[in-house]
Amino acid sequence: MAVLLDSGILYAYYDRSDRWHRAAVELITAEAGRLLLPSPVVPEVDHLLGTRLGRAARLQFYRGLVEASFLLVDLSQERVARLREIDEQFSALDLGFVDSALVALTETTGVKRIATADRRHFEPLARAFDLTLVPTPPEAEARR
């Protein structure tokens, strides 16, 4: 079963000091071959890696793109109107382009699993759109 990747979980995969790092590595390793990377996420991850971790992290990310570790998924022009509707419907969350695009892509692709560290935005969206969020948050994992 495929999974759509959000920026935070992909960033955490590269940043060993991120509290989501272990969960991100486990998820991305376990889901190899089923990782869908929405095109709107790419520049956001590129920026985070470059500003926080530097050029070497960016180049490692680029290698993953070239080697097709992630399958790029584009947001069609027709889906931009739906993205705007989602952003307006959940205006109190102040979602923005990338988070709204991920939800629009769940409708386009039929993939209902989102890998995200952003539970503040995605928990309400998961309830509204019947989505499954992965991985388990680190604090919940520690309580087990």
N, CA, C and O atoms as a DFTB+ gen file, in Angstrom:
576 C
 N C O
     1  1       0.843      -1.175       0.000
     2  2       0.000       0.000       0.000
     3  2       0.895       1.247       0.000
     4  3       1.783       1.365       0.844
     5  1       0.676       2.155      -0.915
     6  2       1.500       3.355      -1.072
     7  2       1.257       4.355       0.057
     8  3       0.256       4.291       0.771
     9  1       2.202       5.276       0.192
    10  2       2.101       6.327       1.195
    11  2       2.605       7.636       0.585
    12  3       3.638       7.662      -0.083
    13  1       1.863       8.722       0.824
    14  2       2.266      10.058       0.391
    15  2       3.145      10.678       1.473
    16  3       2.807      10.629       2.655
    17  1       4.269      11.260       1.069
    18  2       5.222      11.835       2.011
    19  2       5.012      13.338       2.173
    20  3       4.919      14.076       1.192
    21  1       4.942      13.769       3.411
    22  2       4.901      15.191       3.728
    23  2       6.327      15.673       3.991
    24  3       7.231      14.870       4.223
    25  1       6.515      16.973       3.952
    26  2       7.847      17.569       4.085
    27  2       8.542      17.207       5.391
    28  3       9.714      16.832       5.381
    29  1       7.846      17.313       6.501
    30  2       8.466      17.117       7.807
    31  2       9.038      15.737       8.000
    32  3      10.123      15.587       8.561
    33  1       8.324      14.720       7.542
    34  2       8.806      13.349       7.737
    35  2      10.002      13.081       6.830
    36  3      10.920      12.356       7.213
    37  1       9.996      13.652       5.646
    38  2      11.127      13.468       4.740
    39  2      12.349      14.224       5.253
    40  3      13.470      13.720       5.177
    41  1      12.138      15.422       5.769
    42  2      13.247      16.160       6.380
    43  2      13.826      15.356       7.555
    44  3      15.044      15.229       7.677
    45  1      12.969      14.823       8.401
    46  2      13.413      14.058       9.577
    47  2      14.252      12.850       9.179
    48  3      15.151      12.446       9.917
    49  1      13.965      12.280       8.032
    50  2      14.737      11.141       7.530
    51  2      16.221      11.510       7.389
    52  3      17.093      10.680       7.647
    53  1      16.500      12.732       6.987
    54  2      17.873      13.182       6.756
    55  2      18.527      13.798       7.996
    56  3      19.753      13.832       8.089
    57  1      17.732      14.279       8.937
    58  2      18.267      14.980      10.104
    59  2      18.278      14.062      11.331
    60  3      17.244      13.823      11.956
    61  1      19.452      13.562      11.655
    62  2      19.594      12.613      12.781
    63  2      19.223      13.225      14.128
    64  3      18.943      12.490      15.075
    65  1      19.214      14.540      14.234
    66  2      18.863      15.173      15.510
    67  2      17.356      15.439      15.641
    68  3      16.895      15.834      16.712
    69  1      16.607      15.234      14.592
    70  2      15.159      15.461      14.613
    71  2      14.485      14.372      15.444
    72  3      14.834      13.197      15.329
    73  1      13.515      14.760      16.285
    74  2      12.859      13.766      17.154
    75  2      12.085      12.711      16.353
    76  3      11.800      11.637      16.884
    77  1      11.746      12.983      15.119
    78  2      11.044      12.040      14.251
    79  2      12.009      11.191      13.418
    80  3      11.557      10.345      12.646
    81  1      13.307      11.389      13.549
    82  2      14.276      10.724      12.671
    83  2      14.123       9.205      12.663
    84  3      13.987       8.605      11.597
    85  1      14.142       8.596      13.804
    86  2      14.072       7.124      13.877
    87  2      12.799       6.603      13.214
    88  3      12.843       5.659      12.425
    89  1      11.679       7.217      13.536
    90  2      10.399       6.798      12.955
    91  2      10.399       6.996      11.440
    92  3       9.869       6.167      10.701
    93  1      10.995       8.094      10.985
    94  2      11.065       8.375       9.539
    95  2      11.924       7.340       8.830
    96  3      11.545       6.843       7.769
    97  1      13.074       7.010       9.404
    98  2      13.959       6.010       8.791
    99  2      13.263       4.654       8.727
   100  3      13.310       3.978       7.699
   101  1      12.624       4.258       9.814
   102  2      11.924       2.966       9.835
   103  2      10.822       2.927       8.789
   104  3      10.684       1.940       8.066
   105  1      10.043       3.988       8.706
   106  2       8.939       4.037       7.745
   107  2       9.454       4.014       6.313
   108  3       8.988       3.214       5.502
   109  1      10.400       4.872       5.995
   110  2      10.893       4.986       4.617
   111  2      11.592       3.705       4.191
   112  3      11.494       3.304       3.031
   113  1      12.285       3.067       5.101
   114  2      12.926       1.780       4.800
   115  2      11.874       0.700       4.550
   116  3      11.968      -0.057       3.585
   117  1      10.875       0.637       5.425
   118  2       9.833      -0.396       5.309
   119  2       8.952      -0.201       4.085
   120  3       8.442      -1.172       3.527
   121  1       8.770       1.047       3.663
   122  2       7.855       1.354       2.564
   123  2       8.573       1.532       1.219
   124  3       7.965       1.998       0.256
   125  1       9.831       1.173       1.145
   126  2      10.592       1.334      -0.106
   127  2       9.802       0.756      -1.280
   128  3       9.262      -0.347      -1.202
   129  1       9.747       1.519      -2.357
   130  2       9.008       1.106      -3.542
   131  2       7.568       1.578      -3.542
   132  3       6.871       1.454      -4.549
   133  1       7.114       2.124      -2.411
   134  2       5.723       2.598      -2.308
   135  2       5.661       4.040      -1.807
   136  3       4.629       4.484      -1.302
   137  1       6.765       4.764      -1.948
   138  2       6.865       6.128      -1.429
   139  2       6.512       7.138      -2.515
   140  3       7.244       7.288      -3.493
   141  1       5.404       7.818      -2.341
   142  2       4.959       8.823      -3.302
   143  2       5.335      10.200      -2.775
   144  3       4.930      10.592      -1.680
   145  1       6.107      10.921      -3.560
   146  2       6.572      12.244      -3.173
   147  2       5.843      13.291      -4.001
   148  3       6.138      13.461      -5.184
   149  1       4.892      13.995      -3.389
   150  2       4.184      15.043      -4.122
   151  2       5.151      16.140      -4.564
   152  3       5.978      16.596      -3.774
   153  1       5.049      16.557      -5.806
   154  2       5.969      17.569      -6.327
   155  2       5.982      18.852      -5.493
   156  3       7.044      19.464      -5.375
   157  1       4.852      19.299      -4.902
   158  2       4.931      20.511      -4.073
   159  2       5.812      20.350      -2.821
   160  3       6.255      21.346      -2.250
   161  1       6.063      19.129      -2.403
   162  2       6.885      18.886      -1.219
   163  2       8.375      19.088      -1.529
   164  3       9.145      19.465      -0.646
   165  1       8.776      18.841      -2.771
   166  2      10.198      18.863      -3.137
   167  2      10.885      20.187      -2.806
   168  3      11.913      20.160      -2.129
   169  1      10.381      21.344      -3.241
   170  2      11.093      22.586      -2.919
   171  2      11.117      22.891      -1.422
   172  3      12.070      23.492      -0.925
   173  1      10.086      22.484      -0.716
   174  2      10.054      22.719       0.727
   175  2      11.146      21.901       1.431
   176  3      11.854      22.430       2.288
   177  1      11.286      20.625       1.078
   178  2      12.331      19.777       1.653
   179  2      13.709      20.288       1.227
   180  3      14.631      20.346       2.040
   181  1      13.842      20.652      -0.025
   182  2      15.104      21.188      -0.529
   183  2      15.532      22.404       0.299
   184  3      16.693      22.510       0.692
   185  1      14.619      23.296       0.555
   186  2      14.911      24.495       1.338
   187  2      15.304      24.136       2.775
   188  3      16.309      24.631       3.285
   189  1      14.526      23.288       3.420
   190  2      14.821      22.903       4.805
   191  2      16.190      22.235       4.916
   192  3      16.986      22.563       5.796
   193  1      16.447      21.301       4.015
   194  2      17.736      20.610       4.059
   195  2      18.888      21.587       3.840
   196  3      19.886      21.545       4.558
   197  1      18.751      22.451       2.866
   198  2      19.814      23.395       2.547
   199  2      20.093      24.381       3.659
   200  3      21.251      24.656       3.973
   201  1      19.039      24.917       4.259
   202  2      19.242      25.937       5.290
   203  2      19.616      25.343       6.643
   204  3      20.341      25.974       7.412
   205  1      19.134      24.146       6.942
   206  2      19.398      23.567       8.261
   207  2      20.559      22.577       8.283
   208  3      21.296      22.506       9.266
   209  1      20.725      21.810       7.200
   210  2      21.740      20.753       7.204
   211  2      22.858      20.979       6.194
   212  3      23.932      20.391       6.319
   213  1      22.618      21.816       5.205
   214  2      23.669      22.147       4.253
   215  2      23.602      21.372       2.946
   216  3      22.716      20.551       2.706
   217  1      24.580      21.679       2.127
   218  2      24.640      21.154       0.758
   219  2      24.719      19.632       0.688
   220  3      24.086      19.031      -0.180
   221  1      25.471      19.000       1.568
   222  2      25.621      17.540       1.529
   223  2      24.263      16.844       1.697
   224  3      23.989      15.845       1.031
   225  1      23.422      17.371       2.581
   226  2      22.088      16.786       2.782
   227  2      21.226      16.974       1.540
   228  3      20.483      16.077       1.140
   229  1      21.338      18.153       0.939
   230  2      20.606      18.400      -0.303
   231  2      21.019      17.411      -1.386
   232  3      20.169      16.848      -2.077
   233  1      22.308      17.204      -1.532
   234  2      22.799      16.283      -2.564
   235  2      22.334      14.852      -2.303
   236  3      22.029      14.116      -3.241
   237  1      22.279      14.461      -1.045
   238  2      21.766      13.129      -0.712
   239  2      20.290      13.013      -1.112
   240  3      19.863      11.985      -1.638
   241  1      19.524      14.064      -0.862
   242  2      18.116      14.109      -1.271
   243  2      18.002      14.006      -2.791
   244  3      17.173      13.253      -3.302
   245  1      18.828      14.757      -3.513
   246  2      18.807      14.712      -4.973
   247  2      19.126      13.305      -5.476
   248  3      18.515      12.837      -6.437
   249  1      20.083      12.629      -4.830
   250  2      20.399      11.246      -5.222
   251  2      19.166      10.361      -5.092
   252  3      18.899       9.527      -5.957
   253  1      18.421      10.545      -4.017
   254  2      17.188       9.777      -3.838
   255  2      16.190      10.032      -4.947
   256  3      15.477       9.121      -5.368
   257  1      16.134      11.271      -5.424
   258  2      15.231      11.598      -6.532
   259  2      15.712      10.952      -7.832
   260  3      14.917      10.369      -8.569
   261  1      17.002      11.054      -8.109
   262  2      17.576      10.498      -9.341
   263  2      17.441       8.978      -9.358
   264  3      17.124       8.390     -10.393
   265  1      17.679       8.350      -8.224
   266  2      17.628       6.886      -8.141
   267  2      16.203       6.361      -7.984
   268  3      15.997       5.157      -7.828
   269  1      15.231       7.252      -8.023
   270  2      13.813       6.902      -7.918
   271  2      13.478       6.202      -6.611
   272  3      12.652       5.290      -6.574
   273  1      14.138       6.645      -5.526
   274  2      13.762       6.154      -4.203
   275  2      12.348       6.610      -3.871
   276  3      11.638       5.977      -3.089
   277  1      11.959       7.711      -4.477
   278  2      10.626       8.277      -4.302
   279  2       9.992       8.431      -5.680
   280  3      10.657       8.859      -6.624
   281  1       8.736       8.092      -5.798
   282  2       8.012       8.286      -7.050
   283  2       7.351       9.658      -6.996
   284  3       6.469       9.896      -6.171
   285  1       7.775      10.550      -7.867
   286  2       7.204      11.897      -7.897
   287  2       5.772      11.870      -8.406
   288  3       5.461      11.210      -9.398
   289  1       4.913      12.593      -7.715
   290  2       3.500      12.690      -8.075
   291  2       3.188      14.164      -8.271
   292  3       3.363      14.971      -7.358
   293  1       2.727      14.510      -9.464
   294  2       2.419      15.907      -9.776
   295  2       0.985      16.256      -9.416
   296  3       0.096      15.404      -9.411
   297  1       0.790      17.502      -9.121
   298  2      -0.533      18.059      -8.874
   299  2      -0.984      18.704     -10.173
   300  3      -0.392      19.687     -10.618
   301  1      -2.014      18.165     -10.775
   302  2      -2.467      18.706     -12.057
   303  2      -3.137      20.066     -11.873
   304  3      -3.606      20.404     -10.786
   305  1      -3.169      20.822     -12.940
   306  2      -3.798      22.141     -12.915
   307  2      -5.249      22.051     -12.447
   308  3      -5.732      22.930     -11.734
   309  1      -5.934      20.995     -12.845
   310  2      -7.342      20.824     -12.476
   311  2      -7.513      20.661     -10.964
   312  3      -8.564      21.007     -10.425
   313  1      -6.504      20.145     -10.281
   314  2      -6.596      19.903      -8.836
   315  2      -6.293      21.146      -8.010
   316  3      -6.527      21.151      -6.801
   317  1      -5.779      22.193      -8.635
   318  2      -5.465      23.412      -7.892
   319  2      -6.736      24.036      -7.316
   320  3      -6.715      24.561      -6.203
   321  1      -7.829      23.983      -8.054
   322  2      -9.097      24.510      -7.535
   323  2      -9.536      23.722      -6.302
   324  3     -10.049      24.299      -5.343
   325  1      -9.336      22.418      -6.327
   326  2      -9.686      21.587      -5.164
   327  2      -8.786      21.923      -3.976
   328  3      -9.244      21.970      -2.835
   329  1      -7.522      22.154      -4.250
   330  2      -6.582      22.564      -3.211
   331  2      -7.089      23.835      -2.522
   332  3      -7.096      23.927      -1.295
   333  1      -7.506      24.799      -3.323
   334  2      -8.028      26.046      -2.765
   335  2      -9.273      25.801      -1.911
   336  3      -9.429      26.411      -0.853
   337  1     -10.156      24.914      -2.363
   338  2     -11.356      24.585      -1.585
   339  2     -10.988      23.987      -0.231
   340  3     -11.575      24.343       0.791
   341  1     -10.023      23.085      -0.225
   342  2      -9.592      22.449       1.024
   343  2      -9.003      23.490       1.962
   344  3      -9.307      23.503       3.155
   345  1      -8.164      24.360       1.423
   346  2      -7.551      25.407       2.244
   347  2      -8.624      26.327       2.834
   348  3      -8.530      26.724       3.995
   349  1      -9.627      26.659       2.049
   350  2     -10.711      27.513       2.538
   351  2     -11.585      26.790       3.555
   352  3     -11.980      27.375       4.563
   353  1     -11.888      25.519       3.294
   354  2     -12.727      24.729       4.207
   355  2     -12.076      24.615       5.587
   356  3     -12.768      24.597       6.605
   357  1     -10.766      24.540       5.613
   358  2     -10.028      24.384       6.867
   359  2      -9.208      25.644       7.159
   360  3      -8.060      25.562       7.596
   361  1      -9.811      26.805       6.912
   362  2      -9.085      28.069       7.066
   363  2      -8.550      28.278       8.475
   364  3      -7.506      28.908       8.645
   365  1      -9.228      27.772       9.472
   366  2      -8.760      27.923      10.858
   367  2      -7.417      27.232      11.087
   368  3      -6.672      27.603      11.993
   369  1      -7.110      26.227      10.268
   370  2      -5.832      25.519      10.400
   371  2      -4.686      26.234       9.698
   372  3      -3.519      25.945       9.963
   373  1      -5.012      27.173       8.799
   374  2      -3.989      27.888       8.028
   375  2      -3.048      26.886       7.348
   376  3      -1.834      26.927       7.549
   377  1      -3.622      25.991       6.546
   378  2      -2.876      24.881       5.948
   379  2      -1.765      25.307       5.006
   380  3      -0.627      24.856       5.135
   381  1      -2.085      26.156       4.079
   382  2      -1.123      26.516       3.053
   383  2      -1.159      25.547       1.884
   384  3      -1.922      24.581       1.872
   385  1      -0.316      25.830       0.907
   386  2      -0.328      25.123      -0.367
   387  2       0.033      23.641      -0.230
   388  3      -0.698      22.784      -0.726
   389  1       1.146      23.331       0.433
   390  2       1.644      21.947       0.453
   391  2       0.684      21.014       1.177
   392  3       0.361      19.947       0.654
   393  1       0.223      21.386       2.362
   394  2      -0.678      20.506       3.105
   395  2      -2.002      20.309       2.364
   396  3      -2.532      19.198       2.320
   397  1      -2.531      21.383       1.784
   398  2      -3.767      21.270       0.995
   399  2      -3.541      20.392      -0.233
   400  3      -4.416      19.615      -0.616
   401  1      -2.373      20.519      -0.844
   402  2      -2.047      19.704      -2.023
   403  2      -1.993      18.227      -1.664
   404  3      -2.455      17.391      -2.441
   405  1      -1.441      17.888      -0.507
   406  2      -1.385      16.483      -0.100
   407  2      -2.789      15.892      -0.002
   408  3      -3.030      14.776      -0.461
   409  1      -3.705      16.638       0.591
   410  2      -5.076      16.142       0.709
   411  2      -5.710      16.009      -0.674
   412  3      -6.375      15.010      -0.948
   413  1      -5.519      16.986      -1.540
   414  2      -6.051      16.900      -2.902
   415  2      -5.479      15.677      -3.624
   416  3      -6.185      15.015      -4.385
   417  1      -4.209      15.383      -3.386
   418  2      -3.586      14.214      -4.022
   419  2      -4.107      12.894      -3.465
   420  3      -4.083      11.885      -4.170
   421  1      -4.574      12.875      -2.228
   422  2      -5.187      11.634      -1.721
   423  2      -6.443      11.316      -2.529
   424  3      -6.753      10.153      -2.785
   425  1      -7.148      12.352      -2.919
   426  2      -8.357      12.151      -3.720
   427  2      -8.012      11.712      -5.142
   428  3      -8.696      10.863      -5.712
   429  1      -6.972      12.278      -5.705
   430  2      -6.561      11.959      -7.080
   431  2      -5.984      10.552      -7.178
   432  3      -6.307       9.802      -8.099
   433  1      -5.132      10.203      -6.226
   434  2      -4.407       8.925      -6.289
   435  2      -5.147       7.776      -5.624
   436  3      -4.881       6.611      -5.921
   437  1      -6.071       8.092      -4.727
   438  2      -6.733       7.050      -3.945
   439  2      -5.883       6.566      -2.782
   440  3      -6.296       5.661      -2.056
   441  1      -4.719       7.140      -2.590
   442  2      -3.830       6.762      -1.485
   443  2      -4.303       7.505      -0.240
   444  3      -4.353       8.735      -0.222
   445  1      -4.647       6.754       0.792
   446  2      -5.219       7.336       2.008
   447  2      -4.230       7.386       3.171
   448  3      -4.608       7.730       4.291
   449  1      -2.972       7.046       2.913
   450  2      -1.945       7.083       3.959
   451  2      -1.014       8.256       3.708
   452  3      -0.494       8.426       2.605
   453  1      -0.807       9.064       4.744
   454  2       0.107      10.197       4.664
   455  2       1.156      10.031       5.759
   456  3       0.828       9.857       6.933
   457  1       2.415      10.089       5.354
   458  2       3.524      10.075       6.308
   459  2       3.822      11.522       6.668
   460  3       4.258      12.306       5.825
   461  1       3.585      11.866       7.923
   462  2       3.742      13.255       8.346
   463  2       4.145      13.350       9.804
   464  3       3.783      12.508      10.625
   465  1       4.896      14.385      10.106
   466  2       5.214      14.733      11.485
   467  2       4.292      15.875      11.944
   468  3       4.293      16.247      13.118
   469  1       3.522      16.414      11.025
   470  2       2.666      17.572      11.283
   471  2       1.276      17.108      11.727
   472  3       0.331      17.105      10.938
   473  1       1.170      16.726      12.973
   474  2      -0.112      16.229      13.472
   475  2      -1.104      17.358      13.743
   476  3      -2.311      17.119      13.706
   477  1      -0.641      18.571      14.012
   478  2      -1.553      19.686      14.267
   479  2      -2.448      19.936      13.054
   480  3      -3.650      20.152      13.209
   481  1      -1.880      19.910      11.865
   482  2      -2.678      20.109      10.658
   483  2      -3.375      18.830      10.212
   484  3      -4.543      18.861       9.826
   485  1      -2.670      17.712      10.264
   486  2      -3.186      16.514       9.610
   487  2      -4.148      15.671      10.444
   488  3      -4.905      14.890       9.867
   489  1      -4.156      15.788      11.771
   490  2      -5.148      15.016      12.536
   491  2      -6.576      15.442      12.201
   492  3      -7.419      14.573      11.978
   493  1      -6.887      16.746      12.155
   494  2      -8.242      17.132      11.744
   495  2      -8.551      16.721      10.294
   496  3      -9.677      16.333       9.983
   497  1      -7.561      16.806       9.426
   498  2      -7.762      16.401       8.031
   499  2      -7.987      14.890       7.927
   500  3      -8.804      14.432       7.128
   501  1      -7.270      14.135       8.727
   502  2      -7.435      12.674       8.716
   503  2      -8.852      12.293       9.116
   504  3      -9.451      11.395       8.524
   505  1      -9.384      12.977      10.121
   506  2     -10.771      12.684      10.539
   507  2     -11.756      13.063       9.435
   508  3     -12.692      12.313       9.156
   509  1     -11.554      14.203       8.814
   510  2     -12.493      14.700       7.800
   511  2     -12.450      13.895       6.507
   512  3     -13.475      13.741       5.842
   513  1     -11.267      13.375       6.137
   514  2     -11.103      12.718       4.837
   515  2     -10.799      11.219       4.961
   516  3     -10.427      10.572       3.983
   517  1     -10.961      10.685       6.156
   518  2     -10.725       9.256       6.397
   519  2      -9.318       8.835       5.954
   520  3      -9.147       7.887       5.187
   521  1      -8.321       9.564       6.458
   522  2      -6.925       9.302       6.126
   523  2      -6.244       8.591       7.288
   524  3      -6.678       8.696       8.435
   525  1      -5.187       7.877       6.983
   526  2      -4.363       7.237       7.998
   527  2      -3.025       7.954       8.042
   528  3      -2.363       8.122       7.018
   529  1      -2.631       8.377       9.243
   530  2      -1.363       9.066       9.422
   531  2      -0.321       8.093       9.957
   532  3      -0.574       7.346      10.902
   533  1       0.841       8.114       9.345
   534  2       1.958       7.294       9.781
   535  2       3.193       8.180       9.808
   536  3       3.201       9.211       9.136
   537  1       4.216       7.838      10.536
   538  2       4.322       6.780      11.540
   539  2       3.715       7.223      12.870
   540  3       3.214       8.340      12.999
   541  1       3.770       6.335      13.844
   542  2       3.332       6.671      15.188
   543  2       4.247       7.772      15.731
   544  3       5.468       7.681      15.596
   545  1       3.667       8.815      16.346
   546  2       4.514       9.882      16.900
   547  2       5.508       9.332      17.925
   548  3       5.175       8.407      18.666
   549  1       6.717       9.884      17.978
   550  2       7.747       9.379      18.893
   551  2       7.300       9.317      20.350
   552  3       7.644       8.365      21.051
   553  1       6.539      10.311      20.827
   554  2       6.106      10.295      22.216
   555  2       5.120       9.174      22.504
   556  3       5.120       8.622      23.604
   557  1       4.280       8.829      21.532
   558  2       3.348       7.710      21.697
   559  2       4.098       6.385      21.657
   560  3       3.760       5.448      22.381
   561  1       5.107       6.315      20.817
   562  2       5.927       5.100      20.711
   563  2       6.666       4.847      22.022
   564  3       6.825       3.698      22.435
   565  1       7.118       5.920      22.677
   566  2       7.865       5.788      23.932
   567  2       6.987       5.266      25.064
   568  3       7.493       4.641      25.997
   569  1       5.684       5.512      24.997
   570  2       4.743       5.056      26.041
   571  2       4.392       3.591      25.935
   572  3       3.852       3.008      26.875
   573  1       4.697       2.987      24.788
   574  2       4.335       1.576      24.576
   575  2       5.174       0.648      25.400
   576  3       4.993      -0.568      25.335
